[in-house]
Amino acid sequence: MREAAFSAILSAMTMQALFARSQTHVPFSGTAAFDEPMSRHTTFNIGGPADLYLRPDAACFVSFVTALLRLARAQAVPVFILGGGANLLVSDAGIRGVVLDTGSWIGACTESETLEGGSLPLAPVRSPVDRSAPEGASPSPFVWPSATPSPRGSAPKTPLGPPAGNAVHVKFRSGTRTDDAVRWAAAYSFSGLEDFAGLPGTIGGAVWMNARCYEHAVSDILVGTTFLDECLERVTAPTDPAAFAYKKSPFQGRKTVILEAVFSLRPGEPALVADKTAARRAERAAKGHFRYPSAGSIFKNNRDFGKPTGKIIEELGLRGFRSGGAQIAPWHGNFIINTGGATADDVRRLITLTEEKAFQTFGFKLEREVIYVG
C-alpha cells in the first residue's frame, strides 16, 4: 500500500496536476507512465514496475528535474535516477516512488576556452556541412543546435580552466549513451574515449561509477562535472583526482544529479582512432558481452586477490551454474546472464552462492559491482 505522501504525488492524472503543489508551474514534455516495467529499461531485462516513470524531453529537462526533486522531497517521495540501466539489478517487486530517466538529455559540444557572462559558452563541433570533417564521418545527432542553446542555470561556482596543450574540452550531457559518445568522438577523430567503445550505460552513469576499461578510468580524462547539488543548485566543479578511485566517485553517496561531463580529448589520426575504437568494440563482443542480457561484470575486478575475479569464480567450479532463468556464463565466471525469463531473485541467488563459496574456499570477500535497486 502506498504511503499517504506518495499517494498525493501519484494521484495526479496529468503532469500539470502533479505540480499543483509547487510554487512555480513547470511545463512537462516527454514520457510519463504509471507501473512501468523496469525490465524494459535495464540491460538485464529484469525488474518489476516503477510506480511512476518519467522521461522528460531535453527542452524541459533541467527545470523539470529541479522542480520534481523539490516537490518529491517536500512530499517524502523517493526519486531514482536512471541512466542506461547497466550495472543494475532491479527487484522483481519494482521500484517505489519515481524513476527519472535521463535518456532524452543527450548532446555533445566542444567547450570554448574562456568564460563569458558567468556561464559556459558552447560551440558546436563542426556542422554537418563542414568540409574539414574527416572523410566518411557521418553528421553527429548529438551536437546541440545553436538555435537551442543549453539551458542556463546558476553561474558555475568553480569554472574549469582552459585545455592543456593541444587538448580539446568536449562536453557531453549525462543521458548520452557512452558508446554513442565514443562513436561521436571517433567520427571527428578525437582520441581518449576509444577504450570505452561498446560500454553500456550513459555518460552520467560512467562518471558516477568511474567506469574503467583496459586499465583506463573515466576520471583519467574527466576535466569537470556539472550537477544539481543537494540544494538543487547547478554547480560546475573541476575533477579532483584524489576524490576518485577504482570504481569510486565523489558522487556516490550524495543526492546529486549529474547533468554534464567535460572530457579532455586530443586530435588524433583518423584511421588510428577508428581502428582502436573498432578493435575495442570487437574485443568486448568476443568476450560475450552481447550474447545475452546481462549487467556485465557482477563483481569488481581490481585483482586484489592476485587474479581476475572471473578466474576465481571459474576455480570454484561455478561457470555455467544455473538458478531458474539466470546462469553464470559458461564462457566467463564474472558474468551472470538472463537466458530467458530470469528473475531478480534468480540472479541474487547466484550472486549469494558465489560470494559464500569464494569466502569459504579462499577467504575472499568479493565486492559487488552490480547495484541492487528496489
C-alpha positions in Angstrom: 0.0 0.0 0.0 1.4 3.4 -0.9 2.1 5.9 1.8 0.0 9.0 2.1 2.7 11.3 0.9 3.4 9.1 -2.1 -0.3 8.8 -2.9 -0.5 12.6 -3.0 2.0 12.8 -5.8 0.8 9.8 -7.7 -2.9 10.6 -7.6 -2.4 13.2 -10.3 -3.6 12.1 -13.7 -1.8 14.9 -15.6 1.6 16.4 -15.3 0.0 19.8 -14.6 -1.8 18.3 -11.6 1.5 16.7 -10.5 3.0 20.1 -9.9 -0.1 21.8 -8.4 1.6 21.9 -5.0 4.8 23.6 -6.3 5.3 27.3 -6.2 6.1 27.6 -9.9 4.4 25.7 -12.7 6.9 23.9 -14.8 5.7 22.6 -18.2 6.4 18.9 -18.9 7.0 17.2 -22.2 8.3 13.7 -22.6 7.1 10.2 -21.4 5.2 9.5 -18.2 3.8 6.2 -17.2 2.5 4.5 -14.1 3.6 1.0 -13.2 6.2 0.9 -16.0 8.1 -2.4 -16.1 11.8 -1.8 -15.4 12.7 -4.8 -17.4 12.2 -2.6 -20.4 14.9 -0.2 -19.1 17.7 -2.4 -17.8 20.5 -4.3 -19.7 19.5 -7.4 -17.6 15.9 -7.2 -19.0 14.9 -7.8 -15.4 12.9 -5.7 -13.0 9.3 -5.1 -11.7 7.2 -1.9 -12.2 8.2 1.6 -11.2 5.3 3.4 -9.5 5.9 6.4 -11.7 8.3 6.5 -14.7 9.3 9.9 -16.1 11.5 10.7 -19.1 11.5 14.4 -19.7 12.5 15.9 -23.0 15.7 17.8 -23.3 13.9 21.1 -23.7 12.5 21.0 -20.2 15.0 18.6 -18.5 16.8 20.8 -16.1 13.9 23.0 -15.0 11.6 20.0 -14.7 14.1 17.8 -12.8 14.7 20.7 -10.4 11.0 21.2 -9.7 10.4 17.5 -9.5 13.1 16.9 -6.9 11.9 19.9 -4.8 8.4 18.6 -4.8 9.4 15.0 -4.2 11.4 16.0 -1.2 8.6 18.0 0.2 6.3 15.0 -0.1 8.9 12.5 1.1 8.7 10.6 -2.2 11.9 8.8 -3.3 13.3 9.5 -6.8 15.7 7.1 -8.5 17.9 8.5 -11.3 18.1 6.1 -14.2 20.8 6.2 -16.8 21.3 3.4 -19.3 20.1 0.6 -16.9 23.6 -1.0 -16.8 25.1 -2.4 -13.6 21.6 -2.5 -12.1 19.6 -5.4 -10.7 16.0 -4.1 -10.1 13.9 -6.2 -7.8 11.0 -8.2 -9.0 8.8 -6.0 -6.9 10.0 -3.0 -8.8 10.9 0.5 -7.6 8.7 2.5 -5.2 8.5 6.2 -5.9 9.6 8.0 -9.1 12.1 6.7 -11.7 13.6 9.6 -13.5 15.1 8.5 -16.9 17.8 10.8 -18.3 17.7 9.2 -21.7 16.5 12.3 -23.6 19.2 14.5 -22.1 21.7 13.9 -24.8 24.2 16.1 -26.6 27.9 16.9 -27.3 29.8 20.0 -28.0 33.3 21.5 -27.7 33.7 24.0 -24.9 35.4 27.4 -25.5 38.5 28.2 -23.5 37.0 31.3 -22.0 34.0 32.0 -19.8 31.6 34.7 -20.7 28.9 36.2 -18.5 29.5 33.6 -15.8 28.3 30.7 -17.9 30.0 28.1 -20.0 29.7 29.1 -23.7 29.0 26.3 -26.1 30.4 25.9 -29.6 29.0 23.1 -31.8 31.6 20.7 -33.2 31.8 21.0 -37.0 28.5 21.4 -38.6 27.3 18.6 -41.0 28.4 20.7 -44.0 31.9 21.4 -42.7 34.3 20.1 -45.3 37.0 19.8 -42.6 35.3 16.8 -41.1 37.1 13.5 -41.7 36.1 11.7 -44.9 33.3 9.3 -44.2 32.3 10.9 -40.9 28.5 11.0 -40.5 26.9 14.1 -39.0 26.5 13.7 -35.3 23.0 13.6 -33.9 24.3 14.7 -30.5 25.6 18.2 -31.3 23.5 20.8 -29.7 22.0 23.1 -32.3 23.0 26.7 -31.9 19.3 27.7 -32.2 18.5 25.9 -29.0 21.3 26.6 -26.5 21.9 24.6 -23.4 19.6 25.6 -20.6 21.3 28.0 -18.2 21.4 27.5 -14.5 23.1 29.5 -11.9 26.7 30.5 -12.6 29.2 27.7 -12.0 30.7 28.0 -8.5 34.1 26.8 -9.8 34.8 27.4 -13.5 37.0 24.9 -15.4 40.4 26.0 -16.7 41.4 26.0 -20.4 42.6 22.8 -22.1 46.3 22.0 -21.8 48.5 21.8 -24.9 46.6 20.6 -27.9 43.8 19.1 -25.9 40.1 19.8 -26.6 37.5 20.0 -24.0 34.4 18.1 -25.1 31.2 18.2 -23.1 28.5 15.5 -23.1 25.1 15.7 -21.5 24.7 12.9 -18.9 22.0 11.0 -20.7 24.2 10.4 -23.8 24.9 6.7 -24.2 28.6 6.1 -23.6 29.0 4.1 -26.8 27.4 6.9 -28.7 29.8 9.4 -27.2 32.7 7.1 -28.3 31.3 6.9 -31.8 30.8 10.7 -31.9 34.4 11.3 -30.9 35.8 8.8 -33.4 33.7 10.4 -36.2 35.6 13.6 -35.6 39.0 11.9 -34.7 39.1 12.9 -31.1 41.2 10.5 -29.1 40.7 9.5 -25.5 37.5 7.6 -25.4 38.4 4.6 -27.5 38.8 2.2 -24.6 35.2 2.7 -23.6 33.8 1.5 -27.0 30.9 -0.9 -26.6 30.4 0.1 -22.9 26.7 0.0 -22.0 25.1 2.8 -20.0 25.3 6.6 -20.1 28.0 9.2 -19.6 26.3 10.1 -16.3 26.5 6.5 -15.1 30.1 6.2 -16.3 31.1 9.3 -14.2 29.1 8.2 -11.2 30.7 4.7 -11.3 34.1 6.0 -12.5 33.9 3.3 -15.2 37.2 1.6 -16.0 38.2 -0.3 -19.2 41.6 -1.6 -20.3 43.3 0.0 -17.2 41.9 3.4 -18.1 39.3 5.1 -15.8 36.8 7.8 -16.7 38.5 10.0 -14.1 41.7 9.9 -16.2 40.2 12.2 -18.8 37.4 13.8 -16.9 38.0 17.6 -16.5 34.9 18.6 -14.6 31.3 17.9 -14.0 28.1 20.0 -13.9 25.4 18.7 -11.5 22.5 19.7 -9.3 23.7 19.6 -5.8 21.8 18.8 -2.6 20.4 22.3 -2.6 19.3 21.9 -6.2 21.7 24.5 -7.4 23.6 24.0 -10.6 27.3 23.6 -9.9 30.3 23.1 -12.1 33.3 21.5 -10.3 36.7 20.5 -11.6 37.8 16.9 -11.2 39.8 16.2 -8.0 41.8 13.0 -8.8 42.0 12.3 -5.1 38.2 12.0 -4.9 38.2 9.2 -7.4 39.4 5.6 -7.0 38.7 2.2 -8.6 35.0 2.2 -9.5 34.5 5.0 -7.0 33.5 8.7 -7.5 32.6 11.5 -5.1 29.0 11.4 -6.4 28.4 8.0 -4.8 26.5 8.5 -1.5 25.4 12.0 -2.4 22.0 13.2 -3.5 23.0 14.9 -6.7 22.0 14.7 -10.4 24.9 14.7 -12.9 24.0 17.0 -15.8 27.1 17.3 -18.0 30.7 16.0 -18.0 33.7 17.6 -19.7 36.4 15.4 -21.0 39.9 16.3 -22.2 40.4 14.7 -25.6 43.1 15.2 -28.2 43.0 15.4 -32.0 44.1 12.0 -33.3 44.9 10.4 -36.6 41.5 9.4 -38.0 42.5 5.9 -39.1 44.2 5.1 -35.8 41.3 6.4 -33.7 38.8 4.5 -35.8 40.8 1.3 -35.8 41.3 1.3 -32.0 37.6 2.0 -31.4 36.6 -0.9 -33.7 39.1 -3.2 -32.0 37.9 -2.4 -28.5 34.3 -3.0 -29.6 35.2 -6.3 -31.3 37.1 -7.5 -28.2 34.1 -6.8 -26.0 31.9 -8.7 -28.4 34.3 -11.6 -28.5 34.2 -11.8 -24.7 30.5 -12.4 -24.9 29.2 -9.1 -23.5 26.4 -9.0 -26.0 25.3 -12.7 -26.3 22.6 -12.5 -23.6 21.1 -9.7 -21.5 23.4 -9.1 -18.6 24.9 -6.4 -16.4 28.4 -7.1 -17.5 30.8 -7.9 -14.6 28.9 -8.8 -11.5 31.9 -8.3 -9.1 34.7 -5.7 -9.2 37.9 -6.9 -10.8 40.6 -5.0 -9.0 42.9 -8.0 -8.8 43.4 -7.5 -5.0 43.4 -11.3 -4.8 46.2 -11.8 -7.3 43.9 -12.9 -10.2 40.9 -11.7 -12.1 37.6 -12.2 -10.3 36.3 -14.3 -13.3 39.2 -16.7 -12.8 38.4 -17.1 -9.1 34.8 -18.0 -9.9 35.9 -20.5 -12.5 38.2 -22.1 -10.0 35.1 -22.5 -7.7 33.6 -24.6 -10.5 30.6 -22.3 -10.8 30.9 -21.4 -14.5 27.6 -22.5 -16.2 25.7 -22.9 -12.9 22.0 -22.0 -13.1 19.2 -20.7 -11.0 16.0 -20.5 -12.9 16.5 -18.4 -16.0 19.8 -17.0 -14.7 23.1 -18.6 -15.4 26.8 -17.9 -14.6 28.0 -17.6 -18.2 29.6 -20.8 -19.4 32.4 -18.7 -21.0 33.1 -16.2 -18.2 32.8 -16.6 -14.5 32.1 -13.0 -13.7 29.1 -12.7 -16.0 25.6 -13.7 -15.0 23.2 -13.8 -18.0 19.5 -13.9 -18.5 18.9 -16.9 -20.6 15.2 -16.1 -20.8 12.6 -15.3 -18.1 15.2 -14.8 -15.3 14.0 -13.0 -12.2 16.0 -10.7 -9.9 15.7 -13.4 -7.3 17.4 -15.9 -9.6 20.3 -13.6 -10.1 20.6 -12.8 -6.4 20.8 -16.5 -5.6 23.7 -16.9 -7.9 25.4 -13.8 -6.5 25.0 -15.0 -2.9 26.2 -18.5 -3.8 29.3 -17.1 -5.4 30.1 -14.8 -2.5 29.7 -17.6 0.0 31.8 -20.1 -1.9 34.6 -17.6 -2.6 34.8 -16.8 1.1 34.6 -20.4 2.3 37.2 -21.6 -0.2 39.7 -18.8 -0.5 38.7 -16.3 2.3 38.0 -13.7 -0.3 35.2 -11.2 0.2 34.1 -10.4 -3.4 32.8 -6.8 -3.9 29.7 -6.5 -6.0 29.7 -4.1 -8.9 26.1 -4.6 -9.8 23.8 -2.4 -7.7 20.6 -3.7 -6.1 17.6 -1.4 -6.6 14.1 -1.8 -5.2 
